[in-house]
Amino acid sequence: MQEIDILIKNAAEIVTMKGPNRPRIKNEMSDIGIAKNGSIAIKDGLIFDLGKNLKYKAETVIDAKGKTVLPGFVDPHTHLVFSGSREFELDWKLKGLSYIDIKKKGGGISYTVEKTRKASVKNLEDQARDRLDRMLLNGTTTIEAKSGYGLDTKSELKILKVQNKLNESHPVDIVSTFLGAHAIPEDLSSKEYIDILIEDMIPKAKKYAKFCDVFCEKGFFNNSESKRILIEAKKHDMTPKIHADEITDTNGASLAAEVNAISAEHLLKISKKGIKDMAEKGVIGVMLPGTPFSLMMKNYAPARKMIDSGVPIALATDLNPNCYVENMQFIIQLACFNMNMTAAESICAATFNAACSINMSESVGSIQIGKQADIIILDCPNHMFLPYHFGTNLVERVIKKGCIII
């Protein structure tokens, strides 16, 4: 009998996400490849076999009777590395202050930038590692992490280097994005800062980041400025992403399509044209329902309309000091209750489509033979329990690259 490392057997449901290796759209997002009463064989960090009643000699056998097995969650939009929590802003939000109002009062991105610039590498690394530990505990095995709380060359590179170091030392896979264009420093004009971004920061950041993002928003970077930055990043082989149409409609979604961005993210104020343009170009819409929840906004991104229009949708936490959440289960629940997404669509968006949005779908995001064995076992009988049973951590086991972490 062939020997393997781990055998998971008797699972009530295995959500395989089997299907084409491209972002899933429309009804494809509901076809999540459920295998009932199934087993998974794991060997050398990879998924070796998948089926019913598998017969192997395994070093470790996990009986998943009554449990649901999923690919590890992929969180494709986080701001992992920062210093300076902003719990004091909650009182301001409760008094009705907007995101822009809070920025004017000395909160927001500028506050975190000041704290992050002053923080040591060790301090940033320790804080980020704690966040990664909590992510893993809640079933997240791969993330994208953005810089953006440095806003000068030295500090932005410091953040990216911390992310790269953690990617080497922590079980969670980390894909880095350069977001120097997160805000304009208070001591510089937009022109001065964009010149620095283009002439100094992007050429140096390309060594540490696969993607380049920009906050295209009123009061931050306008459409033409964002376009200039992203086109320059492409010249340095960084794939464009864009924070788009979060607070106002800046035509950011259409810009994402124009520059062939892999994703446009937030999209609360996306226009009909923006939806059409994204669908035509296959730009992935990364939905961040934790952000309007934390900002106490009434409106969420129109995920239902976008799915029905053929835009591939992913889900992410937007982990940052303004939206301090590390739990993708909660994000799936918000997507179902506040964005009219089904359990199946939300799971697709939090696994396979999320992997596509960071160019990781060849190795993670689904349970298929030959892929990385990133697997979570949930203490629930089927996938529909994930949004149904909220307010608790349903993850019982986490397996990362074939190693049992939890």
ABEGO torsion letter per residue (X at the ends): XBBBABBBBGBABBBAGBEBBBBBBEAAAABAGBBBGBBBBBBGGBBABBEBGBBBBBABBBBABGBBBBBBBBBABBBABBBGBAAAAAAAAAAGBBAAAAAAAGBEAAAAAAAAAABBAAAAAAAAAAAAAAAAAAGBABBBBBBGAAGBAAAAAAAAAAAAAAAAABABBBBBBBBABABBBAABBAAAAAAAAAAAAAAAAAAABABBBBBBBBGBBBAAAAAAAAAAAAAAGBBBBBBBGAABBAGAAAAAAAAGBABBBGGAABBAAAAAAAAAAGBBBBBBAAAAAAAGBABBBBAAAAAAAGBBBBBBAGBBAABBBABAAAAAAAAAAAAGBBAAAAAAAABAAAAAAAGAAAABGBBBBGBBBBBBBBBBABAAAAAABBGBBABABBBBGGBBAX
